[in-house]
Amino acid sequence: MDIDRVDAAERRGTNSTKWDGASAKFGADDLLPMWIADMDFPAPGCVHEALKKIIDFGVYGYSFVGDGYYQSFIDWEKKKHGYEVKKEWLRYTPGVVSGLYWFINAMTLPGEACMILTPCYYPFMDAVRDTGRKLICCDLVNTGGHYTVDLKKFEDTIRVNHVKLFLLCSPHNPVGRVWSRTELNGILDICKHRGVFVVSDEIHQDITFGGHRHIPAAAAGDYDDMLATLTSASKTFNLAGCKNSFAVIPDREIRERFDRYAKSIRVTRGSVFGYAAVEAAYRNGEPWLERILNIIAENYRYLRDTLMREFPEITVSPLEGTYLVWIDLGAYVPCEQLHDFIQNRCGLALDYGEWFYENRADTHMRMNLATSAKNVGTAVSSLVREIRKLPQS
């Protein structure tokens, strides 16, 4: 077996949520799944070797977390993002979404307002609702598929609703924005002025394109006393099943509040397998990542160029970051027909735009491009074929 291959794996029959779980999610067995955000590529060979070493040893007892795990992440952040992280700032969460729940519980009280920028990755909304907080949504400004923040509206929404916590998605899922330093400063300065605590989800930090560079929110200015960062190797190296993520908390008082909450639910460390996989990936996985980024970029170019050539009124948002492309079919397919069109006519399982808003119909869809060129080609061909069949106005 080529353990460092970057061709897509056959995942059917492996209890894959994306592939084997699609029928339960979408109610059909014959859809091409390009929805949930994980890759179809095997993780880097260095990860395989690290896990094999543990398996071959054969003892899976209690263990502590070695310094190498922390140092691999610290080195990665400094090299890739210019962010100098200290070991004492780092805490464990099983995943970034878990971390959102933990910070909401640690830093706010039931009934208090937490805000997101919509459209937004839908577990953000779940995290607010499930913890008994008040969900406040502030819409991004959509200009021909390019999304920005209206800072006046952002501040007014915070003020009127007495927002206590803001969940930042950076890079933004699903619209694919990599926020500039100016944008981050605008958002974070308002939060600091208004006394709003910020949790920055930066899980897609390593997946950027076209010269766009991710800037960690914590490194954009003087925000340590009002901000914590959540990130992970899971999107970068396809390790979501390893259940291992980082909370980066520079402020001592915030760390203490976080630690008290983590202790109260008795979850402070993860699996030996997750630690080994993450350390190996950060130490030796960069060449693999570069190859994967090239595949995703080519998939995006093919999809964008084909759809916009065939149907000029389709809007394909620029993919600055993430491997999730945001597509608006509204010029061709009405909201009420979108589900039927995508599933029953095109045979695709995609994330629907309405999932990324609170109680709103929408004509967007989100497609996962971290798969084979063949799968992307099949999806694009299906869309082209079926849109051509639609009545032309």
C-alpha positions in Angstrom: 0.0 0.0 0.0 1.2 3.5 -0.9 0.7 5.2 2.5 1.4 8.7 1.2 -0.9 8.6 -1.8 -3.2 11.5 -2.5 -5.8 9.8 -4.6 -9.2 9.6 -3.1 -10.0 6.5 -1.1 -13.1 4.3 -1.6 -15.0 5.0 1.7 -18.2 3.2 1.2 -18.7 0.4 3.8 -16.4 2.1 6.4 -19.1 3.7 8.5 -18.2 7.0 6.9 -20.6 9.7 7.9 -20.1 11.4 4.6 -20.7 8.3 2.5 -22.5 5.7 4.5 -24.5 8.3 6.5 -25.8 10.2 3.6 -28.8 8.0 3.1 -30.1 8.7 6.6 -29.4 12.4 6.2 -30.9 12.8 2.8 -33.3 9.9 2.5 -31.8 8.3 -0.5 -29.1 5.6 -1.1 -27.9 6.6 -4.6 -26.6 10.2 -4.1 -23.0 11.3 -4.7 -22.1 12.7 -1.2 -20.2 16.0 -1.3 -21.6 17.5 1.8 -20.0 17.1 5.3 -16.5 18.7 5.6 -14.0 15.9 5.6 -11.6 14.8 2.8 -11.7 11.6 0.8 -7.9 11.5 0.9 -5.9 9.2 3.2 -4.0 11.1 5.9 -0.3 11.6 5.4 2.0 8.6 5.6 3.7 10.0 8.6 0.4 9.7 10.5 0.0 6.1 9.4 3.5 5.3 10.6 3.0 7.0 14.0 -0.2 5.1 14.6 1.3 1.8 13.4 4.1 2.3 15.9 1.7 2.5 18.8 -0.4 -0.5 17.5 2.7 -2.6 17.1 3.8 -1.8 20.6 0.4 -3.2 21.8 0.1 -1.5 25.2 -2.7 1.1 25.3 -2.7 2.1 28.9 -2.8 5.4 30.7 -0.3 8.0 29.4 0.5 11.6 29.7 0.9 14.1 26.9 4.5 14.5 25.8 6.1 17.8 25.1 6.6 16.9 21.5 2.9 17.2 20.8 2.7 20.7 22.1 6.0 21.7 20.4 4.8 20.4 17.0 1.8 22.7 17.1 3.8 25.7 18.5 6.3 25.3 15.7 3.6 25.0 13.0 1.8 28.1 14.2 5.0 30.2 14.1 6.1 28.9 10.7 2.8 28.9 8.9 1.0 31.8 10.6 3.6 33.9 12.4 1.8 33.3 15.7 4.0 32.7 18.7 2.1 30.4 21.0 3.2 29.4 24.5 2.7 25.9 25.9 0.8 27.1 29.0 -1.8 28.7 26.7 -2.9 25.3 25.2 -5.8 23.2 26.3 -7.5 20.1 24.9 -10.9 19.8 23.3 -12.3 16.7 21.5 -13.2 19.0 18.6 -13.6 22.6 17.6 -17.4 22.4 17.9 -17.1 20.9 21.4 -14.9 23.8 22.2 -17.6 26.3 21.1 -20.0 24.6 23.6 -17.3 24.7 26.4 -16.5 28.4 26.0 -20.2 29.4 25.8 -20.8 27.6 29.1 -17.6 28.9 30.7 -17.9 32.5 29.6 -21.6 33.3 29.6 -24.8 32.6 31.6 -28.0 30.9 30.3 -30.2 33.4 28.5 -27.3 35.7 27.6 -26.9 36.7 23.9 -24.3 35.1 21.6 -23.8 36.4 18.1 -22.7 34.9 14.8 -22.3 36.2 11.2 -24.7 34.5 8.8 -24.5 32.5 6.7 -22.5 30.5 9.1 -21.5 26.9 9.8 -24.7 25.6 11.4 -23.2 23.9 14.5 -22.5 27.5 15.7 -26.3 28.0 15.9 -26.7 24.6 17.6 -24.0 25.5 20.2 -25.9 28.7 21.2 -29.3 27.1 21.3 -28.3 23.9 23.0 -26.6 25.7 25.9 -29.7 27.8 26.5 -28.3 31.1 25.3 -30.0 33.6 23.0 -29.0 33.4 19.4 -28.3 36.6 17.6 -27.5 36.6 13.8 -26.0 39.5 11.9 -25.9 39.0 8.1 -22.8 39.4 6.1 -23.0 41.7 3.1 -23.1 39.7 -0.2 -21.8 41.6 -3.2 -21.9 39.3 -6.2 -20.8 36.3 -4.1 -18.1 38.2 -2.2 -19.0 38.6 1.5 -18.0 41.4 3.8 -18.9 42.7 7.3 -21.0 45.8 7.7 -19.2 47.1 10.8 -21.9 49.6 11.7 -24.6 46.9 11.6 -22.3 44.6 13.5 -21.9 47.1 16.3 -25.5 48.1 16.4 -26.6 44.4 16.6 -24.2 43.9 19.6 -25.5 47.1 21.3 -29.2 46.5 20.8 -29.1 42.8 21.9 -26.5 43.2 24.7 -24.4 40.5 23.2 -21.9 38.9 25.6 -20.0 36.5 23.2 -19.2 36.5 19.5 -18.4 33.3 17.6 -15.9 34.3 14.8 -15.4 31.8 11.9 -12.0 32.5 10.3 -11.6 31.5 7.5 -15.3 31.7 7.1 -17.4 28.6 6.4 -19.4 28.5 4.1 -18.6 31.7 2.2 -14.8 31.0 1.8 -13.5 34.3 3.0 -10.0 34.8 4.5 -10.5 37.9 6.6 -7.9 40.7 6.1 -6.1 42.3 9.1 -8.2 45.4 8.6 -11.4 43.4 8.7 -10.3 41.5 11.8 -9.3 44.7 13.6 -12.6 46.3 12.8 -14.5 43.3 14.2 -12.3 42.8 17.2 -12.0 46.5 18.2 -15.8 46.7 18.3 -16.0 43.6 20.5 -13.3 45.0 22.8 -15.1 48.3 23.1 -18.4 46.6 23.8 -17.0 44.1 26.3 -17.8 41.1 24.1 -15.8 37.9 24.5 -14.7 36.4 21.2 -14.2 32.7 20.3 -12.4 32.4 17.0 -12.9 29.1 15.1 -9.8 28.8 12.9 -10.0 25.1 12.0 -9.6 25.9 8.3 -6.5 28.1 8.9 -4.1 26.1 6.7 -6.4 25.8 3.7 -6.1 29.0 1.8 -5.7 29.9 -1.9 -4.8 32.6 -4.4 -2.2 34.4 -2.3 -4.7 34.8 0.6 -3.0 34.4 4.0 -4.7 33.5 7.2 -4.1 35.9 10.1 -4.8 34.5 13.5 -7.3 36.7 15.3 -5.1 36.7 18.4 -2.2 38.0 16.4 -4.1 40.8 14.7 -3.7 43.1 17.7 -4.0 43.4 21.5 -6.9 41.1 22.1 -5.5 38.4 24.6 -7.8 39.5 27.4 -11.0 39.0 25.4 -10.3 36.3 22.9 -9.6 32.5 22.7 -8.9 30.5 19.6 -10.0 27.0 18.6 -8.2 25.1 15.9 -7.2 21.6 15.0 -5.2 19.4 12.6 -8.5 17.7 11.6 -9.3 19.7 8.5 -5.7 20.3 7.5 -4.7 16.6 7.5 -8.1 14.8 7.5 -7.9 13.7 11.2 -11.5 14.4 12.4 -11.9 10.9 13.8 -8.9 11.3 16.0 -10.9 13.7 18.3 -8.1 16.1 19.0 -8.3 19.9 18.9 -6.6 22.9 20.5 -7.9 25.8 22.6 -5.4 28.6 22.6 -6.0 30.8 25.7 -3.3 33.5 26.4 -5.2 35.1 29.3 -4.7 33.4 32.7 -8.2 34.3 34.0 -9.9 33.0 30.9 -7.8 29.8 31.2 -8.9 29.3 34.8 -12.6 29.7 33.8 -12.1 27.3 30.9 -10.3 24.8 33.2 -13.1 24.9 35.8 -15.6 24.0 33.2 -13.5 21.2 31.6 -13.0 19.8 35.1 -16.7 19.9 35.9 -17.4 17.6 32.9 -14.3 15.5 33.6 -12.8 15.9 30.1 -9.3 17.2 30.1 -7.4 15.0 27.8 -7.9 12.8 24.7 -6.7 9.5 23.2 -3.1 8.5 22.8 -3.8 7.9 19.1 -5.1 11.4 18.6 -2.0 12.9 20.2 0.3 10.8 18.1 -1.5 11.5 14.8 -1.5 15.3 15.4 2.1 15.5 16.4 3.2 13.5 13.3 1.1 15.5 11.0 2.4 18.9 12.2 6.0 17.7 12.1 6.1 15.9 8.8 2.8 16.4 6.9 3.5 19.7 5.1 4.5 18.2 1.7 1.3 16.1 1.7 -0.7 19.2 2.4 0.8 21.1 -0.5 -0.2 18.3 -2.8 -3.8 18.3 -1.5 -4.1 22.1 -1.8 -3.2 21.8 -5.4 -5.9 19.2 -6.0 -8.5 21.3 -4.3 -7.5 24.4 -6.2 -7.8 22.6 -9.5 -11.2 21.2 -8.5 -12.4 24.7 -7.7 -11.1 26.2 -11.0 -12.8 23.4 -13.0 -16.1 23.8 -11.2 -16.1 27.6 -11.3 -15.0 27.9 -14.9 -17.4 25.3 -16.2 -20.5 26.5 -14.3 -19.9 30.2 -15.1 -19.2 29.5 -18.8 -22.4 27.4 -19.2 -24.6 29.5 -17.0 -23.4 33.1 -16.5 -26.0 33.9 -13.9 -24.8 31.3 -11.4 -22.7 32.8 -8.6 -19.7 30.9 -7.4 -18.2 32.7 -4.5 -14.4 33.2 -4.6 -12.6 30.4 -2.7 -10.1 32.2 -0.6 -10.1 29.6 2.1 -11.6 26.2 3.2 -12.3 23.4 0.7 -16.0 24.2 0.6 -17.4 26.2 -2.3 -20.5 28.3 -2.0 -22.7 28.3 -5.0 -25.9 30.3 -5.7 -28.4 28.6 -8.2 -31.1 31.2 -7.5 -31.1 32.5 -11.1 -32.1 29.1 -12.3 -33.7 27.1 -9.5 -36.3 28.6 -7.0 -35.9 28.0 -3.3 -38.9 25.7 -3.1 -37.5 23.4 -5.9 -33.9 23.3 -4.8 -34.0 20.1 -2.7 -35.8 18.2 -5.5 -33.5 19.5 -8.1 -30.2 18.7 -6.3 -31.2 15.3 -5.0 -33.8 13.8 -7.3 -32.6 15.3 -10.6 -28.8 15.8 -10.1 -28.3 12.8 -7.7 -26.2 14.9 -5.3 -26.0 15.2 -1.5 -24.9 18.7 -0.7 -25.4 21.1 2.2 -28.3 23.5 1.5 -27.9 27.2 2.0 -30.9 27.3 4.4 -29.0 25.3 6.9 -26.5 28.2 7.4 -29.2 30.7 8.4 -31.8 30.8 11.1 -35.2 30.1 9.6 -34.6 31.4 6.1 -35.1 30.0 2.6 -32.0 30.2 0.4 -30.9 29.2 -3.0 -27.2 28.5 -2.2 -25.6 25.1 -1.7 -22.2 24.2 -0.2 -20.1 21.6 -2.0 -17.0 19.8 -0.6 -14.1 19.9 -3.1 -11.7 17.7 -1.0 -12.3 14.7 -3.2 -11.3 13.3 -6.5 -11.5 15.2 -9.8 -13.7 12.4 -11.0 -16.3 13.1 -8.2 -16.2 16.9 -8.9 -16.5 16.2 -12.6 -19.6 14.0 -12.0 -21.2 16.6 -9.8 -20.6 19.4 -12.3 -21.8 17.4 -15.2 -25.0 16.5 -13.4 -25.6 20.2 -12.6 -24.9 21.3 -16.2 -27.1 18.5 -17.6 -30.1 19.2 -15.4 -30.0 23.0 -15.6 -30.0 22.8 -19.4 -33.3 20.9 -19.1 -35.0 23.7 -17.0 -37.4 26.1 -18.7 -35.6 29.2 -19.9 -37.1 32.5 -18.9 
